[in-house]
Structures are given as structure tokens and as C-alpha cells.
Amino acid sequence: MKEIKKVLICGIGAIGSILADKISKFDNENLRILVDKNRLETYIKTPKIFNDSELKLNYITPDNTDFKADLILIATKFNALDEVIKNLKNFVDENTIIMSILNGISSEEIIAKKYGWKNIPLTFFLGHSETIAPNQYYYDGRGTVVFGMKEKYTNPDIINTLDKYFTKTNINHKIPNDMNYSYWLKFMLNVSTNQPSAILRLTFGEMTSNPEFMSMFNNIMKEVQSIANAEGVKNTDKMIEDALTALKNLMPEGKTSMLQDVEAKRKTEVEMLAGTIIELGKKHNISTPYNTVMYEMIKSIETNY
């Protein structure tokens, strides 16, 4: 498979800015950020600030026909995914790799319905950055792009190609032996931290130091564990222990993306988290009372905006 040179990033928020910063320092000439015309005007007037420095980026609008991407990185919110998929058509050819760095376990499936599975690995970002202001982000350097094959679907050659590119661009990355397990483990962590933290307004440190919260955290994880097992994920018996370890390694003063959304009165990704668990619970006849309550509470919070 050919070497990655031209890269398109969709979404220049908390995670997209991390990737844009790394790639722009390596090869800004071949990097483009996809925006609509309204956002283009806003970003030109108010540039993105990352760790106190302005990101000097090359923006491109969906109607452009002069740029075919070797790699597309989607780092938007879930509720923008359908629009992004439509806006990608001018930048995709048969060799374009598409990575979805969204929370949840459904975005790749949605993208593949339009562009096929061959060049779509399973992907997630472990870590976070903090939104200081609508155009300003802080990142402590602790974060990793995790990716791997969807068995029997993804072209294995793209994994090696991505490994080489992320190594050159100095982007922390990992390729697990069991990507499906790692993918579901991250989903468990998102379901169990993002949603209750948005309701209770807790940082990572406040979660781990609160025994009552941690008891609830375990019960939420058990719902995800049961569904993961029903979906055929291997080694689900160790998921809860691994999720607890991951939570304790996060920056204590950090906030989940959903808590940041609620504080900014933005639409959350509850459909992608509790909504997915509830639907899979119905599919497998598994009770999901914790996710059902969280879904209703977060929807109520959004209504009060």
C-alpha cells in the first residue's frame, strides 16, 4: 500500500487539535482541515489555540475537488458524523484510509455503509485534552491512538502503513493483539465515566476518591460487560479490572468530554453511549437499568439548556 502523505482532518476540537498539532509540525503542506464556509470564516477570525500556541492550519471546504486524501481522520462529535460522511466524497478514492476517532462502537459501521470496510480500521483515542475556551485547548501529552483490524473486513496492509506514518509524525499509537477487546474496553470506560460525570459534575480524581461513585461505576460496567459477552467479545471477565486501571491512570483534575459538553450546554453523545447499550440490551434480552436512568437524566439536562 502506498505511503501516507496527504491527510485530511475532520473536526478540530479537543482530539482533532492534538492530531493537527503533531501532523502540522511534520508536514503542514500536505495537511488539510475540512470545514464548512461558516466555520472557515470563524476559524480565520479566531484561530485555534493549542497549548498556548496558534495552530497555523490549511482549511478546505467540502466543494473542493483538488485534494485526494491518503488518510482521513474523523474527530468530530457523533451527531456531526452523517454530515461529515456526505462532505468527504470529493476527498476519497479507492486507497483512502478512514479512521474514526469517535467515542462509541458504531461510527466505523456507519462510515463503512458508504465507503466500505476495506480501508477502515477500528480506532479510538485513549486520553483527553481540555477545552479552555471554544477555540482553545490544553493537552498534557498523555494520549494514544489505538487501532487495529476488524477481523475479516479490514485490509491488513493498512495497519502497517498507519504504524509507519504515526511513527514518523511522532503520534503516540498502539496496535493491540485483540483489537475487539480493546475497542469494547474503551467503550466500557466511556459509558461508565462520561455519563455519570456529566450528571454529577465530577473530575476523574473526584470519581476515584468517592466510594459511592465507584460502587455505581462498577454496576454500570457490569451492564457493558454482559452485553460485550453477548456480542462475542473474548476475555470479558477481566474487562472491569482493566477499566479500573485505565481510569486511575487518567489526569485527576481532568474532565470527561461529556462533562465539558454539559458545562458548555452542548448536545451530548448520550445516544452513542447509553442509547447503544439500551438497544443492545433489548437485542440480547439483558436488563440495563443504570444506562436507562442515565439516558433519561442526560436528556433532561439537555432539555434545560
ABEGO torsion letter per residue (X at the ends): XBBBABBBBBEABAAAAAAAAAAAAABAAABBBBBBAAAAAAAAABBBBBGGBBBBBBBBBAABAABBBABBBBABBAAAAAAAAAAAAAABBAABBBBBABBEAAAAAAAAAAAEAAABBBBBBBEBBBBABAABBBBAGBBBBBBBBBBGABBAAAAAAAAAAAAAAGBBBBBBABAAAAAAAAAAAAAAAAAAAAAAGBBAAAAAABAAAAAAAAAAAAAAAAAAAAAGBBGAAAAAAAAAAAAAABBAABBBAAAAAAAAGBBBAAAABAAAAAAAAAAAGBBBAAAAAAAAAAAAAAAAX
